[in-house]
Amino acid sequence: MQEVGSDRGAVEGPGPSAGQAHRVVRVQVGQEEEPRRTSPAQAPEVHSNGRTGDQDPVHGGEAAVTSGSFAGTGLLREDSATAPQKTCWGKNKAGGPKGKPTQWRNRVESGRGREAPRPGCPVAGLHLAEGAHTAPLPPARGSRGRAGTQSARCWEETGPSSRSPIARRSSSRAARLRPGPPPPAWEEPASSLGACVSGPPLLGEMPYLGSEDVVKELKKALCNPHVQADRLRYRNAIQRVIRHMTQGLDMSGVFMEIVKASATVDIVQKKLVYLYMCTYAPLKPDLALLAINTLCKDCSDPNPMVRGLALRSMCSLRMPGVQEYIQQPILNGLRDKASYVRRVAVLGCAKMYNLHGDSEVDGALVHELYSLLRDQDPIVVVNCLRSLEEILKHEGGVVINKPIAHHLLNRMSKLDQWGQAEVLTFLLRYQPRSEEELFDILNLLDSFLKSSSPGVVIGATKLFLILAKKFPHVQTDVLMRVKGPLLAACSSESRELCFVALCHVRQILHSLPGHFSSHYKKFFCSYWEPHYIKLQKVEVLCELVNDENVQQVLEELRGYCTDVSVDFAQAAIFAIGGIARTYTDQCVQILTELLGLRQEHITTVVVQTFRDLVWLCPQCTEAVCQALPGCEENIQDSEGKQALIWLLGVHGDRISNAPYVLEDFVENVKSETFPAVKMELLTALLRLFLSRPAECQDMLGRLLYYCIEEEKDMAVRDRGLFYYRLLLLGIDEVKRILCSPKSDPSLGLLEDQPERPVNSWASDFNTLAPVYGKARWATIFKHQGTEHCGPKLPHTASLATSGHLISEENKERVQELQDSEALMLVPSCQLTAEYFEKTWLSLEVAHQQVLPWQGEVHPDTLQMALQVVNIQTIAMSRVGAQPWKAYLGAQDGAGCLFLTELLLEPENSKLQISVKQSEKRTEILSSFISVLETVIGTIGDMKS
């Protein structure tokens, strides 16, 4: 019986068996001592914490055994994952469950077989008697993971003078490990054989990537007949190859040896070999063909796991010429009795098609897959749908007719959640023949609206919305029922799931604005949430505000305004500005209080919000003008400077120190780096000059002189020349041009659109369109697979006048007025007048129609409305001109140009529209006309 010495920590093997030489292995702590025999009765009991009665010479506690287990080939140590651990009541550090303490007993019953060596790293030079019985030993007290189990080997390799943390322990009581007798003649040296079955190399022997020594060492071990004779050692050698392969080391040099290892009955070894072959088959196609016979043979193995593994590996060999070998095994696998083999064979059909995508679709194979849709195994059914979709993608994908649809509906309850979500997506292609069939399907799918899987709930919701497109009350009822699952997903610990759920909540709010108002607290932000989730919740809160919760929501947003994240704080301020269009007084008071904080990033955004508010809500102008004095000291951002200068120029007659603030900007104009600030300063100072000429005349002259004579930016210089020549025409002409209406409340009709019907966005539900936005997702979906570049962000420079109060979602609403998925006008289209004229003369009129119109056209209002829907104004007549003309340009995502002429003859009270198109596309042209009619009709109704 194996024993642990109670006095010196010596570990001895058993006595020699009949016909065997007696060998003793001794692990000695402290001074050397002759081996001694101890009877079983004298063997001390090892305590539950893995230590004997003696003191540990290293840690100052009781003696501990640092190795994990003994095997006939050497002293193997256990990994932390396999080593027996002490479990006590209470939650451990890893968060695992509670358990009872494990009492260790270092006893091995006589007659037990030799314990199989575990994957680990042996200590070179230590050997037990052949056939010795072994028992697991606990790790060293105070050790973690592998640190304690490696102490013996580290000591042997580095010596007492090593700088290793283990070697720095007290030399007087350090654990010393002395090698046993030399290995027998048939045994390989520890440097080669020991390494092949060891665990990951220690710190001192970690090879560099690309090192050839490791490959040579493993190749020698794999060719060793003694290693091949021991199944576990051979498997461990292959495991080391896989480990180095996954770490990035090129192990293609042992390809032939690994191929030979595929001829085995060990299924674990087969998995390792097949994984290696699938990785390096493209690099060694000639050698990989040598393993085809073994794979084909395994496809006929009696074990279904082996058949499926071999078939899956054959289909994963990405090399030329493999199709002729895998075609017949796939056909046999489709008719296999084992469901696992059929699952693999069905997916193998798609893999085989991808290997030769240019080949014709095999009709017999497609027919076989369609027949497997009635397979008894539900996973086979779902795999068939995905394979048919991949094979028939150029023909429109899998066809879902009435028999298939009814069969899938009846099998839904037997599918797992992944399969249910997939089938719900495919059922969108089926249109019921009658109203009775429609409601039968909805009743059958009703239970899936309460599924525990968010993917199944969203998929079932979309199917309900699409099938019930002619029954709005059914759609509303469905959205009411999924409120609970969506709110649960918004509170999920998964950040990705939470973000997608919030995007879908915003989409639902397009049609049901007050749908989640009673649960507004669910959308309050937590400090630990990431930035993108907080931004989405702030957007949702803005849409949930009503008379009952406005005070609570504003208090919550005010707390966010002082967040450590600058972007999040600014988003909260813009959100308050958005709410201010409805609840002006409360919001203006909060924004005024934020100015008192005198924080640069807060002051900048508050001033921008004030600029938008006085433009959209003129009734708050007086309060804004009273809050502005003194804020110029905390503004360094260009956007904030432009907003402040605009306010001082437009409403400077109500702000006492407006000329003096502008004078400071004029004094520092030479150091200003942003041309936009200089142009805004020119316009504001000229406007203020009209109301307060005595205070502004001198500084206006100095500014004009600088812009005309010294400024290098041509845009600023041209603006200065324009204003100088305008002043030469007289003050009345300046007032007529500059003093246009300061606010046009009619534009609110374009921004605050009525509730959109569910059918306008039902097709985008459960897609990435709510995440990216419809316009951006259309661009990504169109170019994916052909261009590997990120989506372009919308060009927001043209929307500077509308400011941040026109949210991205509201802009998207205006873009989708026509409710058409075919048209997408790009916002970055900038046509020059010369190019427009040249193209206009070369094209023919594609569409012409007349719309009724009353009164004059206000160019600013029309231009702003067209700008929101990404239609560029090339040229426009002045107000009162007869006839009045305007030339417009736009471009869709495919590059098709739309050139438009608007002609208004007041005596006829009709507006004539002429559209020319660079490409003859009737559907796209109809969508563009619909957008144009909607915008012009809205402006016309407002003016009438």
PABA-963649 format. One line per 5 residues: for each residue x, y, z of C-alpha. Coordinates in steps of 0.2 Angstrom, whole numbers, plus 2048, in hexadecimal, padded with zeros to 3 digits. Each point is the difference from the previous one (the first is absolute). Layout:
BEGIN
X,Y,Z | ...
end
This chain:
BEGIN
800,800,800 | 807,811,7FB | 804,80B,80F | 804,812,804 | 80E,802,80D
7FA,809,80F | 811,806,806 | 809,806,7F1 | 7F3,800,7F2 | 808,7F2,7F7
7F5,7F7,7F4 | 804,7EE,7FC | 7F9,7F4,7F3 | 7F9,7EF,804 | 80B,7F1,802
805,7F6,7F1 | 7F4,7F4,7F8 | 804,7EF,7FB | 80E,7FF,7F3 | 803,812,800
80F,80A,806 | 7FD,80B,80F | 802,813,7FE | 7FD,80E,80C | 7FC,812,7FC
803,80C,80E | 7FA,812,801 | 80A,806,80F | 7FD,811,80A | 80F,806,80A
80F,7F5,801 | 804,7F0,7F7 | 7FA,7F0,808 | 801,7EE,7FC | 7F0,7F8,7FA
7F6,7F7,80D | 7F1,7F5,800 | 7F0,805,809 | 7F2,7F4,804 | 7EE,805,7FA
7FC,803,812 | 80D,80D,802 | 7FB,80A,7F1 | 7F9,811,806 | 7EF,806,7FA
801,810,7F5 | 7F4,80D,806 | 7F2,808,7F6 | 80B,80F,7FB | 80D,7F4,7F8
80E,801,80D | 807,7F3,80C | 805,803,812 | 811,807,7FD | 804,813,7FC
801,806,7EE | 813,805,7FE | 7FB,80D,7F2 | 7F0,808,807 | 803,7FE,812
7F1,7F5,802 | 7FF,7ED,800 | 808,7F5,7F3 | 7F7,7FF,7F0 | 802,7F5,7F0
802,80B,7F1 | 7FD,7F3,7F2 | 7F0,7FA,7FB | 801,7ED,7FC | 80C,7F2,7FC
800,7F6,7F0 | 80B,7F2,7FA | 809,80C,7F4 | 804,80E,80C | 7FA,80C,80D
7F2,809,7F7 | 7F8,810,807 | 7EE,804,7FF | 7F9,810,7F7 | 7F6,80B,80B
7F0,7FB,7F6 | 803,7ED,804 | 808,801,811 | 7F5,7FC,80F | 7FC,811,809
7FA,803,811 | 7EE,806,800 | 7F8,808,80F | 7EF,807,805 | 7FE,812,7F9
803,807,7EF | 811,7FE,7F9 | 80A,80D,7F6 | 7FA,7FA,7EF | 7EE,803,805
7FC,7ED,801 | 7F4,7F7,80A | 802,7FB,812 | 805,7EF,804 | 806,7F4,80E
812,7FF,805 | 809,7F2,7F8 | 80B,7F5,80C | 810,7FA,7F7 | 805,7EE,804
811,7FB,7F9 | 7FC,7EE,800 | 801,7F5,7F1 | 7F7,7EF,801 | 80B,7F1,7FB
7FC,7F9,7EF | 7FB,810,7F8 | 806,802,7EE | 80C,80D,7FB | 7F8,812,7FF
801,807,7EF | 80B,80F,7FE | 7F8,810,7FF | 804,80E,7F3 | 80E,80A,809
812,802,801 | 80C,7F2,808 | 80F,804,80A | 80F,7FA,7F6 | 80A,7F3,808
7F3,7F9,80D | 7FA,7EF,7FE | 7F6,7F4,80A | 801,7ED,801 | 7F8,7F8,7F1
7EE,7FC,804 | 7FF,80B,80F | 7EF,804,806 | 7FC,812,801 | 7F4,80C,808
7FC,812,7FE | 808,80C,80C | 7FA,811,805 | 809,810,7FA | 80C,80A,80B
7F8,80A,80D | 7FF,812,7FA | 803,7FC,7EE | 7F5,806,7F2 | 7FD,7F8,7F0
810,7F9,7F9 | 80C,80B,80B | 801,7F3,80D | 801,7F1,7F5 | 80F,807,7F6
80B,803,80F | 809,7F0,7FF | 804,801,7EE | 805,813,801 | 80C,7FC,80E
808,7F2,7F6 | 802,80A,7F0 | 805,811,807 | 80A,7FB,80F | 801,808,811
808,810,7F8 | 7F1,803,7F5 | 7F7,810,801 | 7EF,7F7,7FF | 7F4,805,80E
800,7ED,805 | 813,800,801 | 801,80F,80A | 7F8,7F7,80F | 80B,7FC,810
80E,7F5,7FA | 802,7F8,811 | 7EF,7F9,7FF | 7FC,7FF,7EE | 7F9,7F1,7F8
80D,7F6,7F7 | 7FC,7F4,7F2 | 80D,7F3,7FD | 7FF,7F5,7F0 | 7FD,7ED,802
809,7F2,7F7 | 804,802,7ED | 7F2,7FB,7F4 | 801,7EF,7F8 | 808,7FE,7F0
7F0,800,7F6 | 7FA,810,807 | 803,811,7F7 | 809,80E,808 | 7F6,80C,80A
805,80E,7F4 | 7F6,7F9,7F2 | 7F4,7F3,806 | 7FB,809,810 | 7FC,810,7F6
7F4,7F8,7F5 | 7F4,7FB,80E | 803,80F,80A | 7F5,80F,802 | 803,812,7FA
813,804,801 | 805,80A,80F | 807,812,7FF | 811,7FB,7FC | 7FC,7F4,7F2
7F2,809,7F7 | 805,7FF,7ED | 800,80F,7F5 | 7F3,800,7F2 | 807,7F8,7F1
80D,7F6,809 | 805,7F0,7F8 | 806,7F7,810 | 7EF,7FD,806 | 7FA,7F9,7EF
80F,7F4,800 | 7FD,7FA,812 | 7EE,7FC,7FD | 804,7F8,7EF | 80C,7F5,809
7F4,7FC,80E | 7F2,7FC,7F3 | 80C,7F4,7F7 | 805,7F7,810 | 7F9,7EE,800
800,800,813 | 7F5,810,800 | 7F5,7F9,7F3 | 7FD,7F0,80A | 7FA,80A,80F
7EF,806,7FA | 7FF,80E,80E | 812,806,7FC | 7FD,800,7EE | 7F0,80B,802
809,80C,80C | 80D,802,7F2 | 7F3,805,7F4 | 7F8,80B,80D | 810,80A,801
800,802,7ED | 7EE,807,801 | 805,80B,80E | 80F,808,7F7 | 7F5,801,7F0
7F3,80A,809 | 80D,80C,808 | 806,804,7EE | 80F,7F5,7FE | 802,7F8,7EE
7FE,7EE,803 | 7FE,7FB,7EE | 810,7F7,801 | 7F8,7F1,809 | 7F2,7FE,7F4
805,7EF,7FA | 802,7F9,811 | 7EF,807,805 | 7F8,7F8,7F1 | 807,7EF,805
7F8,803,811 | 7EF,801,7F8 | 7FF,7ED,7FF | 7FA,7FD,812 | 7F1,7FA,809
802,80E,80D | 7F2,80C,7FC | 809,80E,80A | 810,7FE,7F6 | 7F6,800,7F0
7F8,811,805 | 811,807,803 | 807,7F9,7F0 | 7F1,806,7F5 | 802,812,808
812,801,7FB | 7FC,7F9,7EE | 7F2,80D,7FE | 80C,80E,805 | 80F,7FB,7F5
7F8,7F7,7F1 | 800,810,7F5 | 813,801,804 | 803,7EE,7FC | 7F3,7FA,7F4
80A,7F2,7F9 | 803,7F8,811 | 7EF,803,805 | 7F9,7F5,7F2 | 809,7F2,808
7F4,801,80F | 7F1,7FF,7F5 | 800,7ED,800 | 800,800,813 | 7F2,80D,800
7F5,7F6,7F3 | 803,7F1,80B | 7FA,809,80F | 7F1,805,7F7 | 7FA,7EE,801
805,7FD,812 | 7F3,7F8,80B | 801,80E,80C | 7F5,80E,7FB | 80B,80D,809
80F,7FA,7F5 | 7F6,801,7F0 | 7FA,811,804 | 811,806,805 | 808,7F9,7F1
7F3,808,7F4 | 801,811,808 | 813,800,7FF | 7FF,7FB,7ED | 7F5,80E,7FD
80B,80C,809 | 810,7FC,7F5 | 801,810,7F6 | 80B,7FA,7F2 | 7FE,7FD,7EE
7FA,7EF,7FA | 7F7,7FB,80F | 7EE,801,7F9 | 801,7EF,7F7 | 805,7F8,810
7F3,807,80B | 7F1,7FF,7F5 | 7FB,7EE,802 | 803,800,813 | 7F5,80F,801
7F2,7F7,7F7 | 802,7F1,80B | 800,80B,80F | 7EF,808,7FB | 7F9,7EE,801
809,7FB,810 | 7F5,7F9,80E | 809,80B,80D | 7F9,812,802 | 811,807,804
808,7FA,7EF | 7F1,807,7F7 | 802,811,808 | 812,800,7FB | 7FC,7FA,7EE
7F3,80E,7FE | 80D,80D,805 | 80D,7F8,7F5 | 7F5,803,7F1 | 802,813,802
812,7FE,803 | 802,7F6,7F1 | 7F7,80D,7F6 | 80B,80E,807 | 80F,7F7,7FA
7FA,801,7EE | 7F4,80E,800 | 802,802,7ED | 7F9,7EF,7FD | 7EE,7FC,7FB
7F4,7FC,80E | 7FD,7ED,801 | 7ED,7FE,7FF | 801,7EE,807 | 809,807,810
7F3,80E,802 | 7F2,7F4,7FE | 808,7F5,80E | 801,80F,80B | 7EE,805,7FD
7FB,7EE,805 | 80A,801,810 | 7F5,80F,806 | 7F5,7F2,806 | 80E,7F8,80A
7FB,7FA,812 | 80F,809,807 | 7FC,813,802 | 812,806,7FE | 801,7F7,7F0
7F1,80A,7FA | 808,810,805 | 811,7FC,7F8 | 7F6,7FB,7F0 | 7F9,812,7FF
811,808,803 | 808,7F5,7F3 | 7F3,803,7F3 | 800,812,803 | 813,800,7FD
7FF,7F5,7F0 | 7F2,809,7F8 | 805,812,805 | 802,805,7EE | 7EE,7FA,7FC
7F7,809,80F | 804,7F3,80D | 7F5,7F2,807 | 7EE,800,7FA | 7F3,7FF,80E
7EF,7FA,7F9 | 7F0,7FB,80A | 805,7EE,804 | 811,805,806 | 7FA,80E,80A
7F3,7F6,809 | 80C,7F2,803 | 80D,80D,808 | 7F2,807,80A | 7FB,7EF,807
812,7FD,805 | 804,810,808 | 7FC,7F9,812 | 80E,7F3,7FD | 80E,80C,7FB
80C,808,80B | 800,813,802 | 80D,802,7F3 | 7F6,7F6,7F4 | 7F0,809,804
808,811,7FC | 806,7F9,7EF | 7EF,7F8,7FB | 7F7,811,805 | 80C,809,7F4
7FC,7F4,7F2 | 7ED,800,803 | 800,813,7FB | 801,7FA,7EE | 7EF,7F7,801
7F0,80A,7FD | 7F0,7F8,806 | 7F3,7FD,7F3 | 7F1,805,80B | 7FC,80A,80F
7FB,7F0,809 | 811,7F8,7FD | 808,810,805 | 7F8,800,811 | 803,7ED,802
813,804,7FE | 7FF,80E,80C | 7F8,7F6,80D | 80C,7F2,7FE | 80F,80C,803
7F8,80A,80E | 809,7F6,80D | 811,805,7F9 | 7FD,813,805 | 803,7FA,812
810,7F6,7FC | 80F,802,80C | 80B,803,7F1 | 800,813,7FA | 805,7FA,7EE
7F0,7F5,7FF | 7F5,80E,807 | 807,80D,7F4 | 7FE,7F3,7F1 | 7EE,7FC,805
7FC,812,802 | 806,804,7EE | 7F7,7F2,7F9 | 7F0,806,808 | 803,812,7FA
803,7FA,7EE | 7F1,7F4,7FF | 7F4,80C,809 | 805,80F,7F5 | 7ED,802,7FB
7FB,7FF,812 | 807,80F,80A | 7F7,7FB,810 | 809,7EF,800 | 810,809,7FE
7FD,80C,80E | 7FB,7F1,80B | 810,7F6,7FC | 80B,80F,804 | 7F7,802,811
803,7EE,804 | 813,800,7FC | 802,80F,80C | 805,7F5,80E | 80D,7F6,7F7
808,810,7F8 | 801,808,811 | 809,7F1,807 | 80C,800,7F1 | 804,812,804
805,7FC,811 | 80A,7F1,7FB | 812,7FD,806 | 805,7FD,7ED | 805,811,7FA
7FD,7FB,7EE | 7EF,7FA,803 | 7FB,80F,80A | 806,80C,7F2 | 7F6,7F7,7F3
7F1,800,80B | 801,812,803 | 801,803,7ED | 7F1,7F6,7FD | 7F7,80A,80E
804,810,7F7 | 7F9,7F8,7F0 | 7EF,7FC,809 | 7FF,811,807 | 7FE,807,7EE
7EF,7F8,7FF | 7FB,800,813 | 808,80F,808 | 7F9,7FD,811 | 803,7ED,800
80D,7FF,80D | 7FC,810,80A | 7FA,7F7,80F | 811,7F7,801 | 80B,810,7FE
80B,7FB,80F | 806,7F1,7F7 | 80A,80B,7F4 | 809,809,80E | 813,7FE,7FE
80B,7F7,80C | 812,805,803 | 807,7EF,7FA | 7F8,800,7EF | 80A,804,7F1
7FF,810,7F6 | 7F6,7FA,7F2 | 7F2,7F9,80A | 7FF,810,80A | 7FE,80A,7F0
7F2,7F4,7FA | 7F7,802,811 | 801,813,800 | 7F8,800,7EE | 7F2,7F4,807
7FD,80B,80F | 7FD,80F,7F4 | 7F2,7F7,7F7 | 7F8,7FA,811 | 7FD,812,807
7EF,805,805 | 7F7,80B,80C | 801,7F3,80E | 812,7FB,7FF | 809,810,7F9
806,806,811 | 808,7EF,804 | 808,7FE,7EF | 807,812,800 | 808,7FD,811
808,7F0,7FA | 807,808,7F1 | 806,80E,80A | 80A,7F4,80A | 808,7F9,7F0
805,811,7FB | 80F,800,80C | 805,7EE,7FC | 813,7FD,7FE | 7FE,7FB,7EE
7FF,810,7F6 | 7F7,7F8,7F2 | 7F2,7F9,80B | 7FF,811,809 | 7FE,809,7F0
7F3,7F3,7F9 | 7F6,803,810 | 800,813,7FE | 7FA,7FE,7EE | 7F2,7F4,806
7FA,80E,80C | 800,80C,7F1 | 7F6,7F4,7F6 | 7F3,7FF,80E | 800,813,801
7F6,801,7F0 | 7F1,7FA,80B | 805,805,811 | 809,810,7FD | 800,808,811
807,7F1,80B | 80D,7FC,7F3 | 806,812,7FE | 802,801,813 | 80A,7F0,801
80C,806,7F2 | 802,811,808 | 805,7F7,810 | 80D,7F6,7F6 | 808,810,7FA
804,804,812 | 80C,7F1,801 | 80C,809,7F4 | 806,7F0,7F8 | 806,802,7EF
7F8,7F0,7F8 | 7F0,804,809 | 7FF,813,7FB | 804,7FC,7EE | 7F1,7F4,7FE
7F4,80A,80A | 804,80F,7F4 | 7FD,7F5,7F1 | 7F0,7FA,808 | 7FA,812,803
804,805,7EE | 7F4,7F2,7FA | 7F3,804,80D | 7FE,813,7FB | 7FF,7FA,7EE
7F2,7F3,803 | 7F8,808,80F | 800,813,7FF | 7F7,802,811 | 810,7FB,809
80A,80D,7F9 | 7FF,80C,80E | 806,7F3,80D | 80E,7FB,7F5 | 806,811,7FE
801,803,812 | 80A,7F0,803 | 80E,803,7F3 | 80A,80F,808 | 810,7F9,807
800,7EF,7F7 | 80D,805,7F3 | 80E,7FE,80C | 7FD,7ED,801 | 7FE,7FC,7ED
80F,7FA,7F6 | 7F8,7F4,7F4 | 7FD,806,7EE | 7EE,7FA,801 | 7FC,809,810
808,810,7F9 | 7F5,800,7F0 | 7F1,7FD,80B | 804,80F,80B | 804,80B,7F2
7F0,7FC,7F7 | 7F6,804,810 | 809,810,802 | 7FE,806,7EE | 7ED,7FB,7FF
7FB,805,811 | 80D,80D,805 | 7F4,80D,802 | 7F9,7F7,810 | 812,7FC,807
808,80F,807 | 812,7FB,7FE | 7FF,7F8,7EF | 80B,80D,7F7 | 80D,7FE,80D
800,7ED,7FF | 801,801,7ED | 80E,80D,801 | 80B,7F3,80A | 7FD,7F3,7F2
806,80E,7F3 | 80F,804,80A | 805,7ED,800 | 7FB,7FD,7EE | 812,7FD,7FA
802,7F2,80C | 7F0,7F8,7FB | 803,7EF,7F7 | 7EF,7FC,7FB | 7F9,809,7F0
7EE,7FC,805 | 802,80B,80F | 807,80E,7F6 | 7F1,800,7F4 | 7F4,7FE,80E
808,80F,808 | 7FE,80A,7F0 | 7EE,7FD,7FE | 7FC,803,813 | 809,810,801
7F8,807,7F0 | 7EF,7FB,807 | 804,809,811 | 806,80F,7F6 | 7EE,802,7F9
7F9,801,812 | 80F,808,809 | 80A,80A,7F3 | 809,80B,80C | 808,7F2,80A
804,7F5,7F1 | 806,80C,7F2 | 812,800,805 | 802,7EE,803 | 7F7,7FB,7F1
80C,80B,7F5 | 80F,7F8,808 | 7F9,7EE,7FD | 7FB,803,7EE | 812,807,7FD
808,7F1,808 | 7F5,7F4,7F6 | 803,808,7EF | 812,805,802 | 808,7F3,80B
7F6,7F1,801 | 806,7F1,7F7 | 7F1,7F5,800 | 7F6,804,7F0 | 7EF,7FC,807
803,80D,80E | 807,80D,7F3 | 7F1,7FE,7F4 | 7F4,802,80F | 808,810,805
800,806,7EE | 7EE,7FC,7FE | 7FB,80A,810 | 80B,80E,7FB | 7F8,802,7EF
7EF,7FD,808 | 803,80F,80C | 804,80B,7F1 | 7EE,7FD,7FA | 7F8,807,810
7F9,7FB,810 | 7EF,7FC,7F9 | 808,7F3,7F5 | 80A,7F8,80E | 7F0,7FF,80B
7F6,7F8,7F2 | 80D,7F2,7FE | 806,7FD,812 | 7F0,804,80A | 7F7,7F0,7FA
7F3,7F8,80C | 80A,7FB,80F | 7F4,7F1,803 | 7F5,7F6,7F5 | 7F4,7F6,80B
7F9,7F7,7F1 | 810,7F6,7FF | 7FA,7F6,80F | 7F4,7F7,7F5 | 80E,7F8,7F7
809,7FB,810 | 7F1,7FB,80B | 7F9,7F3,7F4 | 7F0,7F7,805 | 800,7EE,806
806,7F4,7F3 | 7F7,7F1,7FC | 807,7EF,805 | 801,7FA,7EE | 80D,80E,7FD
80D,7F7,80A | 7FA,7EE,803 | 80B,7F9,7F3 | 810,808,809 | 7FB,7F8,810
80C,7F3,806 | 80E,806,7F4 | 80F,80B,802 | 7F6,80F,7F9 | 7FA,806,811
812,7FF,806 | 809,809,7F2 | 7F1,80A,7F9 | 7F7,7FC,7F0 | 80A,80A,7F5
811,7FA,806 | 7FB,7EE,801 | 7FA,801,7EE | 811,805,7FB | 809,7F3,80A
7F4,7F2,7FA | 803,805,7EE | 813,801,801 | 804,7F2,80C | 80A,7F2,7F7
807,80C,7F3 | 808,80E,80B | 808,7FD,810 | 7FE,812,807 | 7F6,807,80E
7F0,809,7FC | 801,813,7FD | 7F9,80B,80D | 7F3,80D,7FB | 806,810,7FA
7FA,80C,80D | 808,810,7FB | 7F1,805,7F5 | 7F5,7FE,810 | 809,80C,80B
7F1,80D,7FF | 7F5,7F3,808 | 80C,7FC,80E | 7FF,7F1,80B | 7ED,802,804
7FC,7F7,7F0 | 805,7EF,806 | 806,7F2,7F4 | 7F0,7F7,802 | 7F6,80F,7FB
80B,802,7F1 | 7FD,7EE,7FC | 7ED,803,801 | 801,80E,7F3 | 80B,7F5,7F5
7F2,7F2,800 | 7F1,80B,7FC | 7FD,7F7,7F1 | 800,7EF,809 | 80B,7F8,7F2
80E,7F4,803 | 807,802,7EE | 806,812,801 | 80F,806,80B | 806,812,7FD
812,802,805 | 803,80F,80B | 812,804,7F9 | 7FB,804,7EF | 807,811,7FB
7FD,805,7EE | 808,810,7F9 | 7F6,80C,7F5 | 80B,7FD,7F1 | 7FE,7ED,801
7ED,802,803 | 7FE,80A,7F1 | 80A,7F5,7F5 | 7F7,7F0,806 | 7EF,809,7FE
803,804,7EE | 805,7EF,7FC | 7F1,7F7,807 | 7EE,7FF,7FB | 7F1,803,80C
7FB,7F0,808 | 7F1,806,80A | 7F6,810,800 | 7F0,805,80A | 7F7,80F,807
7FC,803,812 | 7F4,80E,807 | 809,80E,809 | 7F9,810,809 | 80A,80F,804
813,803,7FF | 80E,7F4,804 | 80B,803,80F | 811,7FA,7FA | 807,7FD,812
7F2,7F5,805 | 800,7F6,7F0 | 813,7FE,800 | 800,7FA,812 | 7F2,7F3,7FD
809,7F9,7F0 | 810,800,80A | 7F9,7F4,80D | 7FC,7F3,7F3 | 811,802,7F8
7FB,80A,7F1 | 80C,80D,7FB | 7FB,812,7FA | 80B,805,7F1 | 7F8,810,7FC
7F0,80A,805 | 7F8,810,7FB | 7FD,80E,80C | 7F0,803,809 | 7F3,808,7F5
809,7FC,7EF | 7F4,7FC,7F2 | 801,7F2,7FB | 808,7F8,80F | 80C,7F2,7FD
80B,7F4,80A | 80C,7F2,7FA | 802,7F1,80C | 80C,7F2,800 | 801,7EF,809
808,7EF,7FE | 7FC,7EF,807 | 80B,7F2,807 | 803,7F8,7EE | 806,811,7F9
7F0,804,7F6 | 7FE,813,7FF | 7EF,809,801 | 800,812,7F9 | 7F1,80A,803
7F9,811,7FA | 7F2,809,80A | 7F7,80D,7F6 | 7F2,80B,808 | 7F5,80C,7F6
7F6,80A,80D | 7F2,804,7F4 | 7FD,7ED,7FD | 802,7FC,812 | 809,7F0,7FB
811,7F9,803 | 807,7F6,7F2 | 80D,7F2,804 | 80C,7F9,7F3 | 80B,7F2,805
80F,7F9,7F6 | 808,7EF,804 | 811,7FA,7FC | 7FB,7EE,7FF | 7EF,7FA,7FB
7F9,7F8,810 | 7ED,802,801 | 7FE,7F9,812 | 80E,80C,807 | 7F9,80E,7F6
7EE,7FE,807 | 808,7FF,812 | 809,810,7FD | 7F0,809,7F9 | 7F7,7FA,810
80D,808,80B | 800,810,7F7 | 7ED,801,7FF | 7FF,7FD,813 | 80C,80E,804
7F9,80D,7F4 | 7EE,7FB,805 | 804,803,812 | 808,811,7FD | 7F1,804,7F5
7F4,7FC,80D | 809,80A,80D | 800,80F,7F4 | 7EE,7FF,7FB
end
